[in-house]
Structures are given as C-alpha cells and as structure tokens.
Amino acid sequence: MNEPYHRMAKERGYRSRAAFKLIQLDERFGFLGGAKHVLDLGSAPGGWLQVASERVGGDGLIVGVDQRPIPPLPLENVKTIVGDVRDDEIIKLLCSIFREGIDVLLSDLSPDVSGVWEVDQSRQIELAKAALRVARSLLRADGWAVIKVFQGADFEAFIEEVKNSFNYVRVVKPQASRKRSAEVYIVARGLRSGGA
Ligand SMILES: C[S@@+](CC[C@H](N)C(=O)[O-])C[C@H]1O[C@@H](n2cnc3c(N)ncnc32)[C@H](O)[C@@H]1O
C-alpha cells in the first residue's frame, strides 16, 4: 500500500492501480475523449471501466467483459458481461449490442499466473490475439485499439500482425506500469481492411 499508484487509486476511489495506466495512455493519445461506444476486455475488478465511464460521458456506452464477475458499478453508462472473450457466443452477443461497431477496444487481459513465465507469457499472447480478433470484428474503421501484451516469445510476430491490420501502431509502456513487468500496450488506429 506504500506504492504511490495503489495509494492514489484508493484516494480517488478507483478499484485498481491499473486505472492510472489507462489515464496515462489516454492523456497521451486521447482516444476516449470523442468516443461513445467502448468495449473493455478483461475488466475485473473495474478500474478501466471507471476511467472510461468518466471520460466517455453519460450518452456513451462502455461494456466490460471478464470471465470473473465484475462487482456492480453504480455507473449508468457501464454494462458488464461475464464470459470468456475467446467464446464465439460472447462475440455474437457483443456484435448484437454494438450493431454500429465500437470507437475504442480496450484490452487489459492477463491470464491467471501459473508461476512459469514462458507459460504465462504464451497464454497472454493468446489473449492479446483474441482481443485483436474482436477488434477486427467490431471496431469502426477510424477506431482505436489498446491491447496489453507481454514481451517475450511471439511478441514481434504479434506486433507484425497488428501492423498488418492497422495503419497506425505504437508500442508504449505507461509510467504506472511497473518497470520490472514485461507488459507493454499496443495503441493502434485505422483498421486496414474495413472496420465494423
Ligand atoms: C489485469 S486484470 C484487468 C484489470 C482491469 N483493467 C482493471 O482496471 O480493473 C486482467 C483480467 O483479465 C481477465 N481474463 C483473463 N482471461 C480472460 C478471458 N479468456 N476472458 C475474459 N476475461 C479474462 C481476468 O479474469 C482478469 O480480471
């Protein structure tokens, strides 16, 4: 709790210190300001949903998906779904909610940690790939995707895959991300072969 972002999260009522990663990414790229429809993958306990809710405003809709239940948030513009983002039924459900596509796809997906780094990293890349698939199905052509990825095996190949899908791609590590962690965030815009 002496860690500054933990303290700040508690002070400001955010459910996770991860909230500050999204704040810092949005301060740099400004993807949430004009957004109305936002999908957040891997949302529990809900810090990113709180930040997106504040920044998108009352006439927007933010949908959070997690395999774990997300404790209810008293936010009118936020809906949550319990499910696996790799499940086709969940993707169909999201397509039916966002019939006109989404402006921003957020993914902070992380696997449950096994303790074996290679296993965790490879599982995380699989989740990042699942997020990219969802982005391809739902994102508008000028929408933004923000996808967490662990550096390691297949990382460069994954970046290439994102570059093949989007016109603009940056790899960034927000200050709130612990230096020793292998996580970085891919920020991408401009789906190449037609959006939602
Ligand atoms: C780092 S946490 C997200 C923290 C969140 N951004 C916040 O600010 O509170 C990663 C989440 O990914 C979820 N997750 C992992 N694999 C998943 C999957 N296949 N489908 C849905 N959620 C998944 C985990 O349950 C976990 O809650």
The ligand as an ORCA input file, in Angstrom:
! r2SCAN-3c Opt
* xyz 0 1
  C      -5.155     -7.209    -15.058
  S      -6.800     -7.722    -14.891
  C      -7.692     -6.350    -15.521
  C      -7.712     -5.149    -14.617
  C      -8.709     -4.091    -15.097
  N      -8.233     -3.450    -16.317
  C      -8.933     -3.022    -14.055
  O      -8.536     -1.870    -14.268
  O      -9.553     -3.315    -13.045
  C      -6.947     -8.929    -16.167
  C      -8.314     -9.598    -16.253
  O      -8.361    -10.435    -17.425
  C      -9.342    -11.434    -17.152
  N      -9.279    -12.532    -18.139
  C      -8.251    -13.399    -18.336
  N      -8.552    -14.276    -19.316
  C      -9.821    -13.958    -19.755
  C     -10.682    -14.490    -20.756
  N     -10.309    -15.532    -21.522
  N     -11.896    -13.916    -20.936
  C     -12.282    -12.870    -20.153
  N     -11.504    -12.326    -19.174
  C     -10.295    -12.850    -18.981
  C      -9.007    -11.856    -15.737
  O     -10.108    -12.531    -15.131
  C      -8.659    -10.512    -15.080
  O      -9.754     -9.993    -14.372
*
